[in-house]
């Protein structure tokens, strides 16, 4: 243990998804200086520390789905005792489909501070590289594991107009994509992002039906993030011309080129790019 701080705190660490070079300077600093480092997988933390050529300065404890209920009070007690506790998961940000929410909530409930050392996120990384609209999206995490539960959830999401982001295990991705194609339509655009930032990173941008065939015929490996286009807006919901022009102007003001802004708006409202172009230049 290092010297106790006057006020303890919890620090959430955004860890690299796969490439250690993505580690921030602050992540390195906290791993060295924290009194306690709670890790989803202590072996992966040890490997990360070795890759970063640093020594974790505090006590390392495990904190994963199977023990977080029991370990949370211990960590909160350490924070109340004036110690700095850092929480790191296997990759990305704690609490986002990873352990962390329970500890954050318990720390806040006792009035102790919580802060973040931001880092990579599989959600935003996959969105950015997907080629699908990113201005409005919905993160769904892992779908239910049972076929019935998964299909029920997908039916509830079928009309969602925002871009959707899912996590999925490789041994379930074939069944999940098949259900997605059946529920959303085989032609719905999507991007399957596998092993992001790692040596064998792969991004497949194809309709759901093609991705389902690819997954069922092959043997996908590694961590998978799936990005699916939102439901197309029906003709009755088509915005008027002034609204479309304003939407393009808003994207241009945010830094998009006019060409890209027109493409984004056409995709969002399921319109032909040529039609939006004509409206903007009329």
C-alpha positions, 0 to 999 in steps of 0.5 A: 500500500502507498501512503494514504490520501486525505480523501480516498477515491475511485478511478475508472481506467479505460484500457486498450482494446488490444493494442497496448500502444493505445494506453494513455499516459494517465492510465500508466500513471494511475497503475503505478500510483494507485493503492489498490488496482481491482482487475477483471482479470489479474493475469491480463492486467499483469500482461498489460503492465509488462507490455507497458514496461511498468510495475503496478504499485499497489495491491492487485485484487480480482473484481469480476462478475462472479465476485463483485457483489462480495468485493464491492464493500471491501473496496468501498471500505478502502476508499473510505479509509483514504486509499485510491482504488483503480478499476480496470477491465479487460479492455475498454471502459468499466461499467460498459458491459463490464464490471464497474457499475455496482462499485461506482454506485456504491462509492457514490452512495457513501459520498466518495468521489469517482473519476475517470481516466478515459481511454479506448471504447469498442463502441465508439471505435466500431461506430467510427469505422463502420461507415454507418451514421454515427450522429445518433446511436443506441448501445444494446450491449449483449443480447439475451443468450436464449433464442427466444429472449434474443428474438423478443428483444430484436422485435422490440428494436426492429423499428429503432431508427438510430444506429445500433451497436451490439457486443456478441460472443463468436460462438453465438454470432451466427445465430444472432446475425440470422435472427437479425436478418430475419427480424430487421430484413436481410438487406439492412446495412451492417458492419461486423468488427472483429478483434478491433485494434489487434493484429488480425483486425477485420471489418466486414461491411455487408447487409445482414443476410450476407453477414449471417451466411458468412458467420454460419459458414465460417468459424469467427474468432475473437471479440466482436462488435456489431454495428447495424443501421437503424430502421429506414424512415417511412415515407409518411415520416419523410421530413420536408425540404426545409428540414432536409436542407437544415440537416445538411447545413447542421452537419456542414457546420460541424465540419462535414463536407457538403458531399458527406453531409448529403450522404449522411442525411440521405442514409438517415432518412432512407432517401436517394442521395440524388434527391437530397442533393437536388433539394439542397441545391435547388 
